[in-house]
Amino acid sequence: METVIRYSEAFKLQVVRELEEGRHANCHAAGEAYGVRGEGTVQRWVRKYGKTHLIRKVMRVETTEERNELRKAKDRIRELEKALVDVHLDLRLEKAWLGLACRAAGIDDVEGFKKKHPGMPFTGRQREPEG
């Protein structure tokens, strides 16, 4: 049966403090110096109790107004992403429709047709239906 070793908070803090002061080259060396057998045990202590672990954390302080603004911006991004998906679908449908129309008209080169065809002149308003 394996013996479970429990270390006190004071002991853990001492090992971490000595490591941060440079008395040990690395976590492994600190563990060997004190007879800590677990491979990642001292590393976990450093992450939990060490001063250097605070450097890696990013803390964001924001007001209620800033949180609301951020939420609105995220909502707007979702709306724009949905609109972009719709535009891509419309474009694919138009390409497919143009391909079908060209095939029905006997035009083999769709890309060539698009380059040669002048299209409708832009007048700034929609064309009225005939009839």
C-alpha positions as CSV (number, residue, x, y, z in Angstrom):
1,M,0.0,0.0,0.0
2,E,1.3,3.5,-1.0
3,T,1.8,6.1,1.7
4,V,0.1,9.4,1.1
5,I,2.1,12.4,2.2
6,R,0.3,15.7,3.0
7,Y,2.3,18.9,3.2
8,S,1.3,21.9,5.4
9,E,0.5,25.3,3.9
10,A,3.6,26.7,5.7
11,F,5.9,24.1,4.2
12,K,4.5,24.7,0.7
13,L,4.9,28.5,1.1
14,Q,8.5,28.1,2.3
15,V,9.4,25.9,-0.7
16,V,7.8,28.4,-3.1
17,R,9.4,31.4,-1.4
18,E,12.9,29.8,-1.6
19,L,12.3,29.0,-5.3
20,E,11.3,32.6,-6.0
21,E,14.4,33.9,-4.1
22,G,16.6,31.8,-6.4
23,R,17.8,29.3,-3.8
24,H,16.9,26.4,-6.1
25,A,17.5,26.3,-9.9
26,N,14.0,25.0,-10.7
27,C,10.9,23.2,-9.3
28,H,12.6,19.8,-9.7
29,A,15.6,20.9,-7.7
30,A,13.4,22.3,-4.9
31,G,11.4,19.1,-4.8
32,E,14.6,17.0,-4.5
33,A,16.0,19.3,-1.7
34,Y,12.9,18.7,0.4
35,G,12.2,15.1,-0.6
36,V,9.0,15.9,-2.5
37,R,8.4,12.9,-4.7
38,G,5.6,14.1,-7.1
39,E,6.8,15.3,-10.5
40,G,4.5,18.3,-10.7
41,T,3.8,18.9,-7.1
42,V,6.1,21.9,-6.6
43,Q,5.0,23.4,-9.9
44,R,1.4,23.3,-8.7
45,W,2.4,25.0,-5.5
46,V,4.2,27.7,-7.4
47,R,1.1,28.3,-9.6
48,K,-1.1,28.4,-6.5
49,Y,1.1,30.3,-3.9
50,G,3.8,32.0,-5.9
51,K,4.1,35.7,-6.7
52,T,5.0,35.1,-10.3
53,H,1.7,33.4,-11.0
54,L,0.0,36.8,-10.8
55,I,2.1,38.2,-13.7
56,R,0.4,35.7,-16.1
57,K,-3.1,36.6,-15.1
58,V,-4.9,39.4,-16.8
59,M,-7.5,41.2,-14.7
60,R,-10.1,43.4,-16.4
61,V,-12.0,46.0,-14.3
62,E,-15.0,47.5,-16.1
63,T,-18.0,49.5,-15.2
64,T,-21.6,48.4,-15.8
65,E,-21.8,50.8,-18.7
66,E,-18.7,49.2,-20.3
67,R,-20.1,45.7,-19.8
68,N,-23.3,46.8,-21.5
69,E,-21.3,48.3,-24.3
70,L,-19.3,45.1,-24.7
71,R,-22.5,43.0,-24.7
72,K,-24.0,45.3,-27.4
73,A,-20.8,45.1,-29.5
74,K,-20.9,41.2,-29.3
75,D,-24.6,41.2,-30.2
76,R,-23.8,43.5,-33.2
77,I,-21.0,41.2,-34.3
78,R,-23.4,38.2,-34.2
79,E,-25.9,40.1,-36.3
80,L,-23.2,41.1,-38.9
81,E,-21.9,37.5,-39.0
82,K,-25.5,36.3,-39.8
83,A,-25.9,39.0,-42.4
84,L,-22.6,37.9,-44.0
85,V,-23.8,34.3,-44.2
86,D,-27.0,35.5,-45.9
87,V,-25.0,37.5,-48.4
88,H,-22.8,34.5,-49.2
89,L,-25.9,32.3,-49.7
90,D,-27.4,35.0,-52.0
91,L,-24.2,35.1,-54.0
92,R,-24.1,31.3,-54.4
93,L,-27.7,31.3,-55.5
94,E,-27.1,34.1,-58.0
95,K,-24.1,32.2,-59.4
96,A,-26.1,29.0,-59.7
97,W,-29.0,30.9,-61.3
98,L,-26.6,32.6,-63.8
99,G,-25.1,29.2,-64.7
100,L,-28.6,27.8,-65.3
101,A,-29.7,30.8,-67.4
102,C,-26.5,30.7,-69.5
103,R,-26.9,27.0,-70.1
104,A,-30.5,27.5,-71.1
105,A,-29.4,30.3,-73.5
106,G,-26.7,28.0,-75.0
107,I,-23.8,30.1,-73.5
108,D,-20.9,27.8,-72.5
109,D,-18.5,30.4,-71.2
110,V,-20.3,32.0,-68.1
111,E,-17.3,33.9,-67.0
112,G,-16.8,35.3,-70.5
113,F,-20.4,36.3,-70.6
114,K,-20.1,38.1,-67.3
115,K,-17.1,40.1,-68.6
116,K,-18.7,41.0,-72.0
117,H,-22.3,41.8,-70.8
118,P,-22.6,45.4,-69.8
119,G,-25.4,44.8,-67.4
120,M,-28.0,47.4,-66.5
121,P,-26.8,51.0,-66.2
122,F,-27.1,52.3,-62.6
123,T,-29.7,55.1,-62.2
124,G,-30.0,55.1,-58.5
125,R,-33.4,53.6,-58.5
126,Q,-35.0,50.3,-59.4
127,R,-36.5,49.6,-62.8
128,E,-40.3,49.7,-63.0
129,P,-41.8,46.4,-64.1
130,E,-43.1,46.5,-67.7
131,G,-46.7,45.8,-68.5
